[in-house]
Each structure stands twice: as structure tokens, then as C-alpha cells.
Amino acid sequence: MGATDRAAQMEAIVAEHETALLRYAARIVNNSCVAQDVVQNVFIKIFRRWEKGLQPSEHLKAWLFRVTHNEAVDQIRKESRLRVLHTKHGEERKANDCPDGHECAFGGEERKELVLQYLGKLHPREQQVILLRMEQGLSYKEISAVTGRSEGNVGNILHHGVRKLSQALKQAGVVAS
């Protein structure tokens, strides 16, 4: 199959299913712009999993809706985690501000250096997972692909690493107990 045949088939699949998938995704995520991102990711996935002679069919339609649902749910989870992190960060900043408006105990850069110092004391696998999650914003699935560990193992390592880091920072007085 030539590249032009493949492109024409992909265009036919997009033309046939895009509107219905956008409507479905928009109802799940409750945001039409986010729904467009979700559906775009679905079409990227189908393009990557392309099989010779792939044609629009009921099996393909079911797969597209299942993948759209999963992508939409993943997007909701991601946004929820980000919202929680932003709220928590804002609360921590307020807690560390002195009445006169200056930061107490440790300044932003000094605090960051201390966190990195304590992070360096963790096991290398914990450091890797924490940095991929917190600094790069990768999902457990993406971290699993990078590290070669299962998603469950990634979650376990992240949980224990963050707990160790938190305890060390509390003992050092970097964060409030």
C-alpha cells in the first residue's frame, strides 16, 4: 500500500468518525477544546497502529470510542492531579509567608537547593521516578516505558520515595509538619 493510499484511508476514517468522537469526548471532559486534544490523540494512536488494508468498520468504530473514552478519562485525571498540586502549592506558599510578606525560614532558591540535596540522598530509582513525575510531568505509563518497570512498581517507588523525602524535609525544618 502506498503512502497516498494510506493517507486517503486515514482521511476517510477521520471524516467518518471525527464529529461523533468529538461530541462524545466533549460530553466526558465537558470542554470542547480539551475534546479536540483527546480526539487528536486517538487519531495519532490509530495512525501508529496502522494495519495494512485497514478500513472503516464496526470493529474500528468500537475501538475508536473505547480509546476516546480512555483518553478522556486520562485527561480528566491529569487535570485533577494538576489542580490538586496547584492548590497544595498555593497553600504551602501561604503557610511559608511571614506576616511582613517575606518568606520565613528558607527562601525559594535555598529551599529548592535543600530539596534537591535531600533528593540526592534517595535511592537512584526513587530519584529517577520522582524527577520524571514531578519535573517532567510524565504519567505512570510513560515512566514505566522510560524505566522498564511496571506501572504498579512505578507508583510504589514514587509513593515511598516521596514519603522518605517528605520525612527528611520535615525533620530538617524545610516544610511544616
C-alpha positions as CSV (number, residue, x, y, z in Angstrom):
1,M,0.0,0.0,0.0
2,G,1.4,3.4,-1.0
3,A,1.6,6.4,1.2
4,T,-1.1,8.1,-0.7
5,D,-3.5,5.2,-0.3
6,R,-2.7,5.1,3.4
7,A,-3.3,8.9,3.7
8,A,-6.6,8.6,1.8
9,Q,-7.8,5.8,4.1
10,M,-6.9,7.7,7.2
11,E,-8.7,10.8,5.8
12,A,-11.8,8.6,5.3
13,I,-11.6,7.3,8.8
14,V,-11.2,10.8,10.2
15,A,-14.1,12.1,8.1
16,E,-16.4,9.3,9.1
17,H,-15.7,9.3,12.9
18,E,-14.3,12.7,13.9
19,T,-17.6,14.5,14.6
20,A,-19.1,11.7,16.7
21,L,-15.8,11.2,18.6
22,L,-15.6,15.0,19.3
23,R,-19.2,15.1,20.6
24,Y,-18.5,12.0,22.8
25,A,-15.3,13.3,24.2
26,A,-16.8,16.8,24.8
27,R,-19.5,15.3,26.9
28,I,-17.0,13.3,29.0
29,V,-14.5,16.2,29.6
30,N,-17.0,19.0,29.5
31,N,-14.7,21.1,27.4
32,S,-14.7,21.3,23.6
33,C,-11.1,22.4,23.3
34,V,-9.9,19.5,25.5
35,A,-12.1,17.2,23.5
36,Q,-10.2,18.2,20.3
37,D,-6.9,17.2,22.0
38,V,-8.4,13.9,23.1
39,V,-9.6,13.0,19.6
40,Q,-6.4,14.1,18.1
41,N,-4.5,11.7,20.4
42,V,-6.9,8.9,19.3
43,F,-6.2,9.5,15.7
44,I,-2.5,9.6,16.4
45,K,-2.8,6.2,18.1
46,I,-4.7,4.7,15.2
47,F,-2.1,6.1,12.8
48,R,0.7,4.5,14.8
49,R,-1.1,1.1,15.0
50,W,-2.0,1.2,11.3
51,E,-2.5,-2.2,9.7
52,K,-2.3,-2.9,6.0
53,G,-5.8,-2.7,4.5
54,L,-7.4,-1.1,7.5
55,Q,-10.9,0.1,6.5
56,P,-13.7,1.9,8.4
57,S,-15.8,-0.9,10.1
58,E,-17.9,-1.6,13.2
59,H,-14.8,-3.1,14.9
60,L,-12.8,0.0,14.2
61,K,-15.7,2.3,15.4
62,A,-15.9,0.4,18.7
63,W,-12.1,0.6,19.1
64,L,-12.2,4.4,18.4
65,F,-14.9,5.0,21.0
66,R,-13.1,2.9,23.6
67,V,-9.8,4.7,23.1
68,T,-11.6,8.1,23.1
69,H,-13.2,7.2,26.4
70,N,-9.8,6.1,27.9
71,E,-8.1,9.2,26.6
72,A,-10.8,11.5,28.0
73,V,-10.7,9.8,31.4
74,D,-6.9,10.1,31.4
75,Q,-7.2,13.8,30.6
76,I,-9.6,14.3,33.5
77,R,-7.3,12.5,35.9
78,K,-4.4,14.6,34.7
79,E,-6.2,17.9,35.1
80,S,-7.5,16.8,38.5
81,R,-3.9,16.0,39.7
82,L,-2.7,19.3,38.4
83,R,-5.5,21.2,40.1
84,V,-4.7,19.4,43.4
85,L,-1.0,20.2,43.0
86,H,-1.6,23.8,42.3
87,T,-3.9,24.2,45.2
88,K,-1.5,22.5,47.5
89,H,1.4,24.6,46.2
90,G,-0.6,27.8,46.9
91,E,-1.4,26.7,50.4
92,E,2.2,25.8,51.1
93,R,3.3,29.2,49.8
94,K,0.8,31.0,52.1
95,A,2.0,28.9,55.1
96,N,5.6,29.9,54.5
97,D,5.0,33.6,54.2
98,C,5.7,35.6,57.3
99,P,3.3,38.3,58.4
100,D,5.5,41.0,56.9
101,G,5.2,39.4,53.5
102,H,8.7,37.8,53.4
103,E,9.3,34.1,53.2
104,C,10.2,32.6,56.6
105,A,13.0,30.2,57.4
106,F,14.1,29.3,53.8
107,G,13.9,31.4,50.7
108,G,12.6,29.9,47.4
109,E,16.1,29.1,45.9
110,E,17.5,28.0,49.2
111,R,14.5,25.7,49.8
112,K,14.8,24.3,46.3
113,E,18.5,23.5,46.8
114,L,17.7,21.7,50.1
115,V,15.0,19.7,48.4
116,L,17.5,18.7,45.6
117,Q,20.1,17.9,48.3
118,Y,17.7,15.5,50.1
119,L,16.5,14.1,46.8
120,G,20.1,13.2,46.1
121,K,20.2,11.0,49.2
122,L,17.4,8.8,47.9
123,H,17.9,5.6,46.0
124,P,18.7,6.3,42.3
125,R,15.5,4.5,41.2
126,E,13.4,6.8,43.6
127,Q,15.3,9.9,42.3
128,Q,14.6,8.9,38.7
129,V,10.9,8.2,39.2
130,I,10.3,11.4,41.3
131,L,12.1,13.6,38.8
132,L,10.2,12.1,35.8
133,R,6.9,12.6,37.6
134,M,7.4,15.9,39.3
135,E,9.8,17.7,37.0
136,Q,8.8,16.3,33.6
137,G,5.1,15.6,34.4
138,L,5.2,12.1,32.9
139,S,2.3,9.7,33.6
140,Y,2.9,6.4,35.4
141,K,2.6,4.7,31.9
142,E,5.2,7.0,30.4
143,I,7.6,6.5,33.4
144,S,7.0,2.7,33.0
145,A,8.1,2.9,29.4
146,V,11.2,5.0,30.3
147,T,12.3,2.9,33.2
148,G,11.2,-0.6,32.1
149,R,9.2,-1.1,35.3
150,S,5.5,-1.9,35.6
151,E,3.1,1.0,36.3
152,G,2.3,-0.5,39.7
153,N,6.0,-0.6,40.6
154,V,6.4,3.0,39.4
155,G,3.6,4.0,41.7
156,N,5.1,2.1,44.6
157,I,8.5,3.6,44.1
158,L,7.0,7.1,43.8
159,H,5.0,6.7,46.9
160,H,7.8,5.5,49.1
161,G,10.3,8.0,47.6
162,V,8.1,11.0,48.2
163,R,7.3,9.8,51.7
164,K,11.0,9.5,52.5
165,L,11.7,12.9,51.0
166,S,8.9,14.5,52.9
167,Q,10.0,13.0,56.2
168,A,13.6,14.1,55.7
169,L,12.4,17.7,54.8
170,K,10.1,17.8,57.8
171,Q,13.0,16.8,60.1
172,A,15.2,19.4,58.6
173,G,12.5,22.0,59.1
174,V,12.2,22.8,55.4
175,V,8.5,22.0,55.4
176,A,5.9,22.3,58.1
177,S,4.9,19.1,59.9
